[in-house]
Amino acid sequence: MKALRFGRAAAVISVAALALTACGSDAAVNPGTEGDASAAPESTVSGTLTGAGASSQNAAMTAWKTGFEELNPEATIQYSPDGSGAGREAFLAEGVQFAGSDAYLDDEEYEASKEICGPDGAINIPAYVSPIAVAFNLPGIQELNLDANTIASIFAGEITNWNDEAIASQNEGVELPDLPITVVHRADDSGTTENFVEYLAAAAPDVWTYEVSGDWPAEIVAENAQGTNGVVSTTSSTEGAITYTDASAVGDLGQALVKVGEEYVPLSAEAASRAVEVAEPVEGRSEVDMSLELKRDTTESGAYPIVLVSYHIYCSAYEDQETVDLVKAFASYAVSEEGQATAESSAGNAPISEALREQAMEAIDSIQVAS
């Protein structure tokens, strides 16, 4: 096993780059309930924990940082929201001690993690659940009904105008403009992209025939922007634009209700949670790993299928007890009832279920000092 160097080693990413943005930093911290086993543990660990990854988690991460550091004044959390792909790369390059990612480590990445984390590799723990909004800029229109084939056709560039019959037929009474559609996608390797196109491939396979990846298909020419804030900003400033983004970042943009079975389902924390409830564990991982396969083509009533399950990725073993204690304390806080409520108030995500929390705590407890 390659020597584990995460403890107090200098990170590849600079401290300046790791500073959290101010987004959500004014969120109120929900005080824990004394004696409640599901509340955040009140420990006094110390040291600096560095992470990088999903920009979708940024508002939640700011809330977790604030809440955790109030409980542990000698500890510091640093997180750089560079995108899921960049976070996983930094983690596997030993540049950070944990990654935030909108996609769990794939098989190749999981095998690579054994080189830095020991024979059990890394652990993927769901920490942030949120619907992905299909968001658009059409003045005067806040909602549109869209089925999977229509969404896929829009993003594939096959439906190019907002008054197309495929859209109009699902939105009787809505005055759709004779306006070109401008598709805006992520320029970076993004877990949000991977989750979104995974939905398109599963729910509209005859339309979306591209490879499922964190990179936007090169064959589709469209506008692009860096990160969650980038696609939202571009869409907000471009009349007729449409994008996909973490629901917490939608702002004043209009949103699609997605057809599931015979109903159009609006995005909500409850609808996202329902989609996660029917997910299945990924095979071939360690006993405590919590990677989930979502059923994107579900017909489950009230389930919103374009959902993002964002993970915290930790090593199963670190080089010293101080690092293990710090990792366990932060990881436990993030998935605790208090931590999830704090994130929800800031980012509007769906708190994980009690069953997922229990599994997550078991996984976190298994993290140990490398032998």
C-alpha positions as CSV (number, residue, x, y, z in Angstrom):
1,M,0.0,0.0,0.0
2,K,1.2,3.4,-0.9
3,A,2.1,5.5,2.2
4,L,-0.9,7.6,3.4
5,R,0.2,11.2,3.5
6,F,-3.1,13.0,4.2
7,G,-2.5,13.8,7.9
8,R,-0.8,17.2,8.1
9,A,0.7,17.3,4.6
10,A,0.5,20.4,2.5
11,A,-2.4,20.2,0.1
12,V,-1.8,20.5,-3.7
13,I,-4.6,23.0,-3.7
14,S,-3.6,26.3,-2.0
15,V,-5.2,27.5,1.1
16,A,-6.3,30.6,-0.7
17,A,-8.1,28.5,-3.3
18,L,-9.7,26.4,-0.7
19,A,-11.5,29.3,1.0
20,L,-15.2,28.9,0.9
21,T,-17.3,31.4,-0.9
22,A,-19.7,33.5,1.1
23,C,-22.8,31.9,-0.5
24,G,-25.0,30.8,2.4
25,S,-22.6,31.8,5.1
26,D,-25.3,33.8,6.9
27,A,-27.5,30.7,7.3
28,A,-28.6,30.2,10.9
29,V,-27.1,27.2,12.7
30,N,-29.7,25.0,14.2
31,P,-28.7,24.1,17.7
32,G,-28.5,20.4,18.5
33,T,-31.0,18.7,20.8
34,E,-29.3,17.5,24.0
35,G,-29.6,13.8,24.4
36,D,-30.7,13.2,20.8
37,A,-28.7,10.5,19.2
38,S,-29.3,11.9,15.8
39,A,-28.0,15.3,16.7
40,A,-24.5,16.4,15.7
41,P,-21.8,15.1,18.1
42,E,-20.3,17.8,20.3
43,S,-16.6,17.1,20.1
44,T,-13.6,19.2,20.4
45,V,-11.3,18.0,17.6
46,S,-8.6,20.3,16.2
47,G,-6.7,20.7,12.9
48,T,-7.5,21.6,9.3
49,L,-9.5,19.3,7.0
50,T,-9.2,20.1,3.3
51,G,-11.7,19.1,0.6
52,A,-12.6,20.0,-3.0
53,G,-15.3,19.1,-5.5
54,A,-18.9,19.6,-6.3
55,S,-20.0,23.2,-6.7
56,S,-23.6,22.0,-6.1
57,Q,-22.6,21.4,-2.4
58,N,-21.1,24.9,-1.9
59,A,-24.0,26.5,0.0
60,A,-24.4,23.4,2.1
61,M,-20.7,23.1,2.7
62,T,-20.6,26.7,3.9
63,A,-23.3,25.9,6.4
64,W,-21.6,22.7,7.5
65,K,-18.3,24.6,7.9
66,T,-20.0,27.3,10.0
67,G,-21.9,24.8,12.2
68,F,-18.9,22.4,12.7
69,E,-16.4,25.1,13.5
70,E,-18.8,26.6,16.1
71,L,-18.9,23.2,17.8
72,N,-15.1,22.7,17.3
73,P,-13.4,26.1,17.5
74,E,-9.9,24.6,17.1
75,A,-10.9,22.9,13.8
76,T,-11.0,24.5,10.3
77,I,-12.7,23.2,7.2
78,Q,-11.5,24.3,3.8
79,Y,-13.4,23.4,0.6
80,S,-12.8,24.5,-3.0
81,P,-15.9,24.1,-5.2
82,D,-14.0,23.3,-8.4
83,G,-16.4,20.7,-9.7
84,S,-16.9,17.0,-9.0
85,G,-14.3,15.7,-11.5
86,A,-11.7,18.1,-10.2
87,G,-12.5,17.1,-6.6
88,R,-12.1,13.4,-7.3
89,E,-8.9,14.0,-9.2
90,A,-7.5,16.1,-6.3
91,F,-8.5,13.4,-3.8
92,L,-6.9,10.6,-5.8
93,A,-3.8,12.7,-6.2
94,E,-3.6,13.1,-2.4
95,G,-4.1,16.9,-2.7
96,V,-7.1,16.9,-0.3
97,Q,-8.4,14.7,2.4
98,F,-11.9,14.3,1.1
99,A,-13.9,15.1,-2.0
100,G,-17.4,16.3,-2.7
101,S,-18.8,14.7,-5.8
102,D,-22.2,14.5,-7.6
103,A,-21.1,11.1,-8.8
104,Y,-19.6,8.2,-6.8
105,L,-16.2,7.0,-7.8
106,D,-16.4,4.8,-10.9
107,D,-14.8,1.4,-10.9
108,E,-11.4,2.6,-12.2
109,E,-11.4,5.4,-9.6
110,Y,-12.4,3.1,-6.8
111,E,-9.5,0.7,-7.7
112,A,-7.1,3.7,-7.8
113,S,-8.3,4.8,-4.3
114,K,-6.9,1.6,-2.9
115,E,-3.4,3.0,-3.6
116,I,-3.9,5.9,-1.3
117,C,-6.6,4.6,1.1
118,G,-5.5,1.0,1.7
119,P,-7.1,-2.3,0.5
120,D,-10.7,-1.2,1.3
121,G,-10.3,1.9,-0.9
122,A,-12.4,5.0,-0.5
123,I,-15.9,5.3,0.9
124,N,-18.7,7.1,-0.9
125,I,-21.3,8.6,1.6
126,P,-24.4,10.4,0.4
127,A,-24.4,13.7,2.2
128,Y,-26.4,16.1,-0.1
129,V,-29.6,15.2,-2.0
130,S,-31.1,17.7,-4.3
131,P,-33.3,17.7,-7.4
132,I,-31.6,19.0,-10.6
133,A,-33.8,21.8,-12.1
134,V,-34.5,22.1,-15.8
135,A,-34.4,25.9,-15.6
136,F,-35.2,28.4,-18.3
137,N,-35.4,32.1,-19.0
138,L,-38.8,33.0,-20.5
139,P,-40.2,36.3,-19.1
140,G,-43.7,35.8,-17.7
141,I,-43.5,32.0,-17.7
142,Q,-42.5,30.3,-14.4
143,E,-43.5,26.7,-15.1
144,L,-43.7,24.4,-18.1
145,N,-44.7,20.8,-18.3
146,L,-42.1,18.7,-20.1
147,D,-41.8,15.0,-20.7
148,A,-38.4,13.2,-21.0
149,N,-38.4,13.0,-24.8
150,T,-39.1,16.7,-25.1
151,I,-36.3,17.6,-22.6
152,A,-33.9,15.3,-24.4
153,S,-34.8,16.7,-27.8
154,I,-34.3,20.3,-26.6
155,F,-30.8,19.6,-25.1
156,A,-29.9,17.5,-28.2
157,G,-30.7,20.5,-30.4
158,E,-33.6,18.8,-32.2
159,I,-36.2,21.2,-30.8
160,T,-34.9,24.7,-31.4
161,N,-37.8,27.0,-30.8
162,W,-40.0,27.6,-27.7
163,N,-43.3,27.5,-29.6
164,D,-42.6,24.0,-31.0
165,E,-45.6,21.8,-31.0
166,A,-43.9,19.2,-28.7
167,I,-43.8,21.9,-26.0
168,A,-47.1,23.6,-26.8
169,S,-49.1,20.3,-26.7
170,Q,-48.0,19.8,-23.1
171,N,-48.8,23.4,-22.0
172,E,-52.3,24.3,-23.2
173,G,-53.1,27.9,-22.3
174,V,-49.5,29.0,-22.0
175,E,-48.5,31.6,-24.6
176,L,-45.1,30.4,-25.8
177,P,-43.0,32.9,-27.6
178,D,-41.6,32.5,-31.1
179,L,-38.1,32.5,-29.7
180,P,-35.0,30.4,-30.4
181,I,-33.9,28.1,-27.6
182,T,-30.4,28.6,-26.3
183,V,-29.0,25.5,-24.6
184,V,-26.5,26.2,-21.8
185,H,-24.4,23.4,-20.4
186,R,-21.5,23.0,-18.0
187,A,-18.1,23.5,-19.5
188,D,-16.3,21.6,-16.8
189,D,-16.4,17.9,-15.9
190,S,-19.5,17.9,-13.8
191,G,-21.4,15.4,-11.6
192,T,-24.5,17.5,-12.3
193,T,-24.0,16.9,-16.0
194,E,-23.5,13.2,-15.4
195,N,-26.6,12.9,-13.3
196,F,-28.6,14.9,-15.9
197,V,-27.6,13.0,-19.0
198,E,-28.0,9.7,-17.1
199,Y,-31.6,10.7,-16.7
200,L,-31.9,11.5,-20.4
201,A,-30.3,8.3,-21.5
202,A,-32.6,6.2,-19.2
203,A,-35.9,8.0,-19.7
204,A,-35.5,9.0,-23.4
205,P,-33.1,6.4,-24.9
206,D,-34.4,6.8,-28.4
207,V,-33.5,10.5,-28.4
208,W,-30.5,10.7,-26.1
209,T,-28.0,8.3,-27.6
210,Y,-24.8,9.9,-26.3
211,E,-22.4,8.4,-23.8
212,V,-23.2,9.1,-20.1
213,S,-20.3,11.2,-18.8
214,G,-19.5,14.2,-16.7
215,D,-18.4,15.9,-19.9
216,W,-21.1,17.4,-22.2
217,P,-21.2,15.5,-25.6
218,A,-18.8,17.2,-28.0
219,E,-21.2,16.5,-30.9
220,I,-23.8,19.0,-29.5
221,V,-22.8,22.6,-30.1
222,A,-24.3,24.9,-27.5
223,E,-23.4,27.7,-25.0
224,N,-21.3,26.6,-22.1
225,A,-20.2,28.1,-18.7
226,Q,-18.0,27.1,-15.8
227,G,-19.7,25.7,-12.7
228,T,-23.2,26.0,-11.3
229,N,-23.0,29.7,-10.9
230,G,-21.7,30.1,-14.5
231,V,-24.6,28.3,-16.2
232,V,-27.2,30.0,-14.0
233,S,-25.7,33.4,-14.7
234,T,-25.5,32.8,-18.5
235,T,-29.1,31.5,-18.6
236,S,-30.4,34.4,-16.5
237,S,-28.8,36.9,-18.9
238,T,-30.0,35.2,-22.1
239,E,-33.7,35.4,-22.9
240,G,-34.8,32.0,-24.3
241,A,-32.0,30.1,-22.6
242,I,-32.4,26.7,-20.8
243,T,-30.0,24.8,-18.6
244,Y,-29.8,22.2,-15.9
245,T,-28.6,23.0,-12.4
246,D,-28.8,22.2,-8.8
247,A,-32.1,23.3,-7.5
248,S,-30.6,25.5,-4.8
249,A,-29.1,27.8,-7.5
250,V,-32.2,28.4,-9.7
251,G,-33.1,31.8,-8.3
252,D,-35.7,33.6,-10.4
253,L,-35.5,31.3,-13.4
254,G,-38.5,29.3,-14.6
255,Q,-38.6,25.5,-13.8
256,A,-39.9,22.5,-15.7
257,L,-42.4,20.0,-14.1
258,V,-41.1,16.6,-15.3
259,K,-43.5,13.9,-16.5
260,V,-43.3,10.7,-14.5
261,G,-45.9,8.1,-15.4
262,E,-49.1,10.1,-16.1
263,E,-48.3,13.1,-13.9
264,Y,-46.0,16.2,-14.1
265,V,-43.9,16.3,-11.0
266,P,-42.5,19.6,-9.7
267,L,-39.1,19.5,-8.1
268,S,-39.1,19.5,-4.3
269,A,-37.1,18.0,-1.4
270,E,-39.9,15.5,-0.8
271,A,-40.0,14.4,-4.5
272,A,-36.2,14.1,-4.6
273,S,-36.2,11.9,-1.4
274,R,-38.8,9.6,-2.9
275,A,-36.6,9.0,-5.9
276,V,-33.7,8.2,-3.6
277,E,-35.8,5.7,-1.6
278,V,-36.1,3.4,-4.7
279,A,-32.4,3.5,-5.5
280,E,-30.2,0.4,-5.3
281,P,-26.7,-0.1,-3.9
282,V,-23.8,-0.3,-6.4
283,E,-22.2,-3.8,-6.5
284,G,-18.5,-4.6,-6.1
285,R,-17.7,-2.1,-3.4
286,S,-16.7,-2.4,0.3
287,E,-19.4,-3.5,2.8
288,V,-19.8,0.0,4.1
289,D,-19.7,1.9,0.8
290,M,-23.0,3.7,0.0
291,S,-22.9,4.3,-3.7
292,L,-26.4,4.3,-5.2
293,E,-27.9,3.5,-8.6
294,L,-30.9,5.7,-9.2
295,K,-33.9,4.5,-11.2
296,R,-34.1,7.4,-13.7
297,D,-37.0,5.9,-15.6
298,T,-39.1,5.4,-12.5
299,T,-42.9,5.7,-12.7
300,E,-43.2,6.1,-8.9
301,S,-45.9,8.5,-8.1
302,G,-44.6,11.8,-6.7
303,A,-40.9,11.0,-7.5
304,Y,-38.8,13.6,-9.2
305,P,-36.3,11.5,-11.3
306,I,-33.7,14.2,-12.2
307,V,-32.2,14.0,-8.7
308,L,-28.6,14.6,-7.6
309,V,-27.1,12.5,-4.8
310,S,-23.9,14.2,-3.9
311,Y,-21.3,12.3,-1.9
312,H,-18.6,12.9,0.5
313,I,-15.7,10.7,-0.4
314,Y,-13.3,9.7,2.4
315,C,-10.5,7.2,2.7
316,S,-11.2,4.1,4.7
317,A,-7.9,4.7,6.5
318,Y,-5.7,7.7,7.2
319,E,-2.1,7.9,8.5
320,D,-2.7,9.1,12.1
321,Q,-5.4,9.3,14.8
322,E,-5.6,13.0,14.7
323,T,-6.7,13.0,11.1
324,V,-9.1,10.1,11.6
325,D,-10.7,11.9,14.6
326,L,-11.1,15.1,12.5
327,V,-12.5,13.2,9.5
328,K,-15.0,11.3,11.6
329,A,-16.2,14.3,13.5
330,F,-16.9,16.4,10.3
331,A,-18.3,13.5,8.4
332,S,-20.7,12.7,11.3
333,Y,-21.7,16.3,11.6
334,A,-22.6,16.6,7.9
335,V,-25.0,13.7,7.9
336,S,-26.4,14.3,11.4
337,E,-29.9,15.6,11.8
338,E,-28.5,18.9,12.9
339,G,-26.1,19.1,10.0
340,Q,-28.7,18.2,7.4
341,A,-31.1,20.7,8.8
342,T,-28.5,23.4,8.7
343,A,-27.7,22.6,5.1
344,E,-31.4,22.5,4.2
345,S,-31.9,26.0,5.6
346,S,-29.0,27.3,3.5
347,A,-29.2,25.2,0.3
348,G,-32.8,23.9,0.2
349,N,-31.6,20.3,-0.3
350,A,-33.6,17.2,0.8
351,P,-32.3,15.9,4.2
352,I,-31.2,12.2,4.0
353,S,-33.5,9.7,5.5
354,E,-33.0,8.2,9.0
355,A,-32.1,4.8,7.4
356,L,-29.4,6.4,5.2
357,R,-28.1,8.3,8.3
358,E,-27.7,5.1,10.2
359,Q,-25.8,3.5,7.3
360,A,-23.7,6.6,7.0
361,M,-22.8,6.6,10.7
362,E,-21.8,2.9,10.4
363,A,-19.5,3.7,7.4
364,I,-18.0,6.7,9.2
365,D,-17.3,4.6,12.3
366,S,-15.3,2.2,10.2
367,I,-12.7,4.8,9.2
368,Q,-9.4,3.9,11.0
369,V,-5.7,4.5,11.3
370,A,-3.7,2.8,8.5
371,S,-1.9,-0.3,9.8
